[in-house]
Amino acid sequence: MTDVAFHFNVPDKLGYACRLLRKAHAAGGSVGVVAAPVVLQELDARLWSFSALDFVPHCLADAPAAIRVATPIVLAEGCAVLPRAAVLLNLGDQVPDGFERFARVIELVTGEDADRAQARQRWRHYAGRGLAIQRHDLAAKE
């Protein structure tokens, strides 16, 4: 059964995603990231430049299959093209089709009203399927 974690009040989704992916890679984890194409392109660029000291190996889903399988972090528009990974990071507005094949789904939510409203819909979707949901509020940690 898939575990779901919502991280609320994220000030910069892509910056937070970069740090989360760096941490996952350092722990030896594999992560699939789903988002709209424009978000994936921006995340790809930021992963190359966000830290002068760390390399976060990743590729876009249109990379050759051999590269996708060998890369621990794959960025895609949907789950169907992602290789096997333990974690799915959803940067999209909707619940991704095929999320069930991942052991864990992570949702990042800003403080913006529209983003929070979409997150509530995703929360209801996961809860309606009886999934365990964790809530992490970054504002409470300040």
ZATI-851917 format. One line per field, with one value per residue (C-alpha): residue number from 1; y, x, z. Coordinates in steps of 0.02 Angstrom, whole numbers. Layout:
N
pos = c(NUM;...)
north = c(Y;...)
east = c(X;...)
up = c(Z;...)
//
This chain:
142
pos = c(1;2;3;4;5;6;7;8;9;10;11;12;13;14;15;16;17;18;19;20;21;22;23;24;25;26;27;28;29;30;31;32;33;34;35;36;37;38;39;40;41;42;43;44;45;46;47;48;49;50;51;52;53;54;55;56;57;58;59;60;61;62;63;64;65;66;67;68;69;70;71;72;73;74;75;76;77;78;79;80;81;82;83;84;85;86;87;88;89;90;91;92;93;94;95;96;97;98;99;100;101;102;103;104;105;106;107;108;109;110;111;112;113;114;115;116;117;118;119;120;121;122;123;124;125;126;127;128;129;130;131;132;133;134;135;136;137;138;139;140;141;142)
north = c(0;173;298;480;632;811;948;1109;1292;1257;1431;1376;1211;1184;1233;1117;980;998;978;831;745;776;696;547;519;531;395;285;307;311;443;475;656;702;878;984;1000;1180;1133;983;1092;1217;1078;999;1165;1195;1021;1060;1226;1231;1170;1192;1046;913;820;751;624;640;633;677;538;562;499;328;183;122;292;305;135;177;351;363;517;527;677;639;706;546;385;269;308;305;157;67;187;182;363;472;661;744;925;923;986;817;644;555;399;248;320;154;65;175;138;323;480;653;806;983;1124;1310;1434;1500;1478;1395;1271;1229;1201;1079;992;969;879;765;733;681;566;476;470;401;253;220;271;327;513;609;798;900;1086;1186;1342;1250;1213;1396)
east = c(0;63;107;72;159;102;230;133;187;335;402;490;429;574;707;629;615;801;846;727;800;978;932;848;1000;1120;1017;1028;846;763;632;513;457;298;250;201;335;379;403;511;623;646;679;805;898;893;957;1112;1144;1070;1227;1409;1455;1326;1282;1106;1102;941;870;712;595;639;816;858;784;955;991;819;841;1017;975;906;798;688;581;421;251;169;204;188;364;450;562;538;566;522;462;353;369;214;239;80;-95;-181;-157;-46;-116;-17;40;-10;147;257;288;280;207;265;159;229;106;142;44;-50;-239;-253;-114;-191;-362;-288;-194;-357;-429;-277;-287;-470;-424;-291;-396;-543;-434;-390;-208;-105;-69;64;61;221;194;351;275;262;449;501)
up = c(0;-46;91;50;125;100;134;162;157;43;-2;-163;-236;-353;-227;-99;-231;-268;-85;-66;-219;-159;8;-78;-189;-41;44;-110;-159;-327;-367;-509;-528;-621;-674;-823;-958;-915;-731;-779;-887;-745;-618;-737;-751;-563;-522;-625;-540;-364;-274;-319;-206;-247;-406;-415;-558;-655;-830;-923;-976;-1159;-1125;-1199;-1100;-1041;-964;-883;-800;-737;-671;-493;-528;-683;-729;-828;-875;-812;-717;-868;-932;-763;-723;-559;-414;-231;-221;-330;-311;-383;-435;-538;-502;-513;-438;-565;-647;-590;-423;-341;-400;-290;-106;-65;-145;-94;-130;-113;-76;-68;37;-116;-109;-281;-242;-73;-153;-279;-138;-43;-195;-204;-16;-34;-178;-78;82;-16;-62;120;103;253;237;331;349;363;390;354;434;601;595;587)
//
